[in-house]
């Protein structure tokens, strides 16, 4: 299911990156007290009260740019506004209403989308009271916050999630949705054509030929499949102009609404930092994954054992991901892709009885030192599988705060050893419950 997109816009140095870091709960955007620090978009997945969305930071907007860079930033912000479901218009309460704020307000008022007016840098009660000045912008009640200190950000999130669109109703839950993702020019569209047995996507040596996500239905041995070919995901700072900029967001949206992602990498330039970034997003989104090492025809040493060891050393955080070696150009190995995808899909739908899960968990607990804090030891009362696609396990414990990340990983490894779950992340949830 595709997550809603929220874009933060505003003029330079009003605190957009600081707000993104605050709402994401970690330092993602570079924050510097200099105008124009952020020029490219920065993305963060945010969840609040069970509602998830993608937050997009943008560069400082100038409605009448005086330089080529400012013009590119303006184009980027315009596309962000077009892609967003909700817009956060951030202003600086210390500066008051500026002429540029008025111009931006006039511009976004015409887009017909929900706009949340947020007055930042209200670090004390006096500055908070001064936010009423922004009623002048004609965008409704201004919400005073301090992104730096965290004042008012919970109220901001509370208000924001009420404005997000309702999740779409899944009309065909039986359809397996597969997103084909990767850097530009790794052969995604050629792989799509090879899987379909016909030329459905334009194939060109120029990176970035595919800009929009293209949905193509496929019947594979009686299984209904929706193949989603996406534009290449590029590193920030290497995005082209115009519509190509936000093809990145469309690709991330494709991952969000897919069950499984085919991560296509170029065997002649394998596992760059960007490949690992995409793999990390797939893992973070708890989606199934199949690694497709394409352009295998360009490799002289085709020792898959050595390649497998290299891949595991580079992608240690997804040891569960199966690997298929292909040459979409010549059709080598393509026949192994869809059977592997179907296996991963079945693993994601696997449901285990509670008694079976508890048996494995209790054996794991008995075989490993139990986490403790002072005199208090973690006690796992029982565990159960709550959901499928992705497989989700809920552990009821005496104190969820005692569960260290390393112990969580240990339990996950024990579940995998017992039950497989090839190609899919597992979601482990720990809930505190009274022992009485």
N, C-alpha and C positions, 0 to 999 in steps of 0.2 A: 504494500500500500504506500503510495507516494505521500511523503510528509509535506505539510504546508510550508511555505517559504515566507519569512519575515525579513524585510530589508530595512537596515538602518541608514537613513540619509541625513544630510545636513551640510552646512558649510564647513570649512576647515577648522580644526582645533576645538570642536565643541565636545569632544570626548566619546566619539563613536566607537573607537577601538577599546577604550576602557569599559564601555558598557557591554560590548560583546564578551570581553574577558570575564566580566562580573556575572553575566547571565549564563555563560557556559560553565562557570565554576572553575576555570583554569586559564592560564596565560596562553592565548593562541595568537592574538594580534600583537604586533609590535607597538608599544606605546611610547611616544616621545612628545615632549612639549614643544613641538615645532609644527607649523602648518604644513600639510601635504605629506605627512609620514606615510599614510596608507594610500596607495595608488591603485592597487589591484584588489579584487574582492577576496575576503576571507570568509570561510564557511565554518559553522559550528553546529553540531547537533545538540539541541537543548530539550530537556524534558521537565515539565512542571505539572505536578498533581496528576500524573498519569497521561498527560498530553504531550506528544513530541512534535517538534518542528525544526526546520533548518533556519538558522539565523545567518544573515549575510551582512557583512560590514562593507562599506564602500568608501571611496576616496572623497575628499572635500569637494563639494559641488560649487562650481561657478556657472551662473546662468549665461554669462557673456565672457567665455574664456579668452584669455589674452595670449595663450601659448599653445603649442601643439599637445603638450602633456595634459594641460587643463582641458583641452577639447576632447582628448581620449577619455579622461575621467568623466566628463559630462556624458559622453556616449555610453560609458559603462554604467553610470547611475541610471540613465534613461532605460537601459535594458533591464537593470535590476528592478526598477519600478514596474516595468511591463510584466516581469516574471513573478513578482511578489503577490502573495495573497493579502498581506497586511503591511503597511508602511509605518515605521517609527520615524517621525520627523524630530530630530534632536536639535535643541537650541541651547544657548548658554545664558543662564539666568544672570550671570554677572555682567554680561555685555548688554543685556536688554534686547529689545527688538531692533534689528539692524535692517538697512535697506535690502541687503541680500536675503535675509530671512523672509521679508515680504515678497520678494521675487520668487523664491522657492515655493512659498505657500501658494502663490498664484498658479505656479506651474503644476503642483501636485493636486491642487483642488480639482483640476479638470480630468483626472484619470479615473475618477469614479470608484476608488478603492478605499477600504477602511484606513483611516489615518489616525495614529495615536501621537498626539503632540506631547513631547516630553522635554521639560526644562531641566537641564543638567547643571551640576555644580552648585546645587542648593545645599551647601554644607552645614547650614545652621537655620534656625527658625526665621531669622530676618530675611535671608535670601529666599527661603521657601515662600514667604509671604509675597516677595517681589515677583513671583512667577505669574501673578494675576495679569501682569502687563501683556502677556502673550495672548490674551483673549483677542487682542488687536489683529492677530493673524487670521481670525475667522475660521479656525479649525476646531472649535469647541474648547472644552476645559483642558488647560495645560496641567500635566502631572509633574510635580516637582520631585526631583530625585538627586542623589549624589552617587554616581556610578563608582567613584573612587572609594567612598566610605560605605556604600551599600544601602544608604538611606532610600527608602521608597521603592527599591527594586522588586521586593516581594509583591507590593501592590501593583506595580507595573506588569509583572507576569500574570497576576490574577486577572487584571483587566484584559491583557493581551489574549489569553487563551479563550476568553468568551467571544472574541472577534474572529477566531480562526474558523475556516470552513469545516463543516461536519465531514467525517470520513466517508468516502464514497461507499455505496453498497456494492459488495462483491457479487456480481450477477452470475459469474461462472467460476465458483470456487474450485471446481474439478480441473480447471485448466492449469497446467504447469507453466509458470512464467519464467523465462530464461533471458537474462540480460547479457549481451556480448559487450564486454568493456575492455578498455586498455588504452595505452598511449596512442597518439596518432601514427598511422602508417605501419601498424603491426600486422595488418591483414584481417581486421574484423569483418569488413564487408565481403571480402573474398571467402572467408570461412562461412559466413551466412549463405552465400551463393552455393558453396560446396555442400553444405548441409541440406539445402533445398533441392539441389540438383538442377538449378536454373539460375539465371542472372536476374536477381530481384533488386540488388543494390548496385549503385554505380561504383566501379572499382577504378582507381586512378593512383598513380605513384605520388601524387601531390598530397602531403599530409593535410588532414582536415577536410577531405572531400565530403564526408558525411557530417551534417550539422545538426539535424534533428534526430531524435529517437524514432526508428522505423519499426513498427509492429508487424510481424508476419506470422500468420497461423501455420501450423504444421501438424500433421497426424503422423506420429511415430509409433508404429506397431500397436495401434489402438489407443495410444495416449494422446490427448489433445495438448498441444504445446503452443505457446506464444513466444516467438523469438523476437527479442528487442535489440536491434542493432543501434549502437550509440556513436556519437561523435567521440573522437579521441580526447582523453582527459590530459590536459597539459599542466605543467608547473605554473604556479602564479608568476606573472612577469613575462610569460611567453605566449600569452593569449593574443590572438589577432584582434582586429578592430570589428566593430559592428556586431552582427548577430552571432558571430563565432564565439564571442566572449562567454555568453551564458549557455553555450552548448555544454560546458562543464556542469552547470546546475542540472541541465536536462539529463546528463549521464548519471548524476547522483540520484536524481529522481527515478531513473530507470532501475537502479540498484534497489532503491527503497521499495518499489512495487513488485520486484521480482522475488521468486522463491530461491532461485539459484543464479549465481553470476559465473559466466565463463570469462575468466581473466586471461586475455590473450597477450602473450609476450613475444618479443622478437628474439629468436634463437641466436641471431648474430649480434645482438646487443641486450643480453638477458639481465633481468632483475636489477634495473636501475632504481634509484631512490623513489622515482615516481611510480614504478610498478609496485613497490612495497607500500607506498602511500595509498594506492587504490586497494591493494589487498587489505590494508588496515581498515579502510572504510567499510569494505565488505564484512570483515570480521566484527567491527563495531556495530554494524547494522544487523548482526546475527543472521546472515544469509548463507545459504549453501554456496560452495565454491568448487570449481574444477579449474585447475591450471592448464592452459593450452599453450604449450611451447611451439609456436608456429615458425615457419620458414626453416624447417628442419633440413630442407634440401641444401641450405647454405652452410651446414655444419660438417666439418671433416671428421671429427672424432665423435661417432654416434654411440658411444658407450653410455647407455641409459643409467646404469648403476652409478657411474661417476657423476652424471648429471643430477640424478636424484639426491646424492649426498650434497652436492653444491647447492641445490635448491633448498634443501632442509636447513643448511647452514645460513642461508640468506633470509629465509622465511620461518624463523623459529616459532613465531607466534601462531602459525597455522599448520602444525604438523599433521593435522587430520586431512589436509587437502590432497586429493588424488591428482596425478599429473598425466597428461596425454601429449604425445609428441606428434606434430602434424606438419604437413606442407599443404596448405589450402590451395596453393597454385597448381600442384600436381596431384592433389587428392590423397596423399599419403596420410594414413592414420585417421582420416576424417570419420571413417566408419566406426571408430571407437569412442567418439565424442558423445553422441546421444545415449548409447547404452550406459556410459559412465554417469551422465547427467541423471538418467532415470534411476540408477542405483542410489545416488545422493538424495534424490527426491523421496524414494521409499524410506531411506534412513531418517529423513526429516518427519515422515508420517508415522514412524514406529512408536507404539504406545506400550508401556510396560506395566504389569500389575504392581500395586503398591507393595505387596509382600515380597515380590522379587527384588524390587529396588531396595527395600529395607535390609534384605539379606546381604546384598553386596555392600551397602553402606556400613552395616554393623561389622562386617569383616574388615572393611577399610579402617574403621575406628579402632578396632582391636590391634591392628598391625602398625599403628603409627602413634607417635606422641601426641597427646591431646593439647591444643592451645590452652593457655591459662594466663590470667592477669592477677598477680598477687596470689591469694588463696583461692581465687575463683577459677574453676575449670569449665571449659566448654562441654556441654552435654547435648548431643543430638537426640531428641526425643523420638522423632520419626521423620521419614522422607517420603515423598510421593511425586509422581510425574503429573504435573498439572495441565500441560498443553503439548501439542505437537506443532511442527512447522512455525517456529523452531521448537525443538524439544526443550521443555522447561521443567525443571525440578525444584520443588519447594522443600526446604529443610526447616523443620520446626525445632528451635533450639532454646536453651535457657537464657542465652544472651547473645544476640546477633553481633554485638560489638566485639566479641572475642574471636570472630572468624577472620583470620589473617588471609591476605591474598594467596600466599603460598599454600595454605591449607585448602583453600577453595580449589586451587589448581590440582592439588593432590586428589581431592574427591572427584574432580572431573576426569582425571586420568584413570581412576579406578572404574568409573562408569563406562568409559570408552573401552577399557580392557575387557569388561564383562559383556558389553552390549554392542560394541562397534561404533555406530554413528559416524561412518566414513563421510567426509566432505562437508560436515555441518558443525558450526559452533553449538555449544550447549549453553542455555541460560540457567544459572543457578541462583535461586532466591533464598535468603535466610530470614526467617521471621522469629521474633522472640515470643515465646509462649510460657505462661506460668506452668510449673511442673505439677502443681496441686490438681 
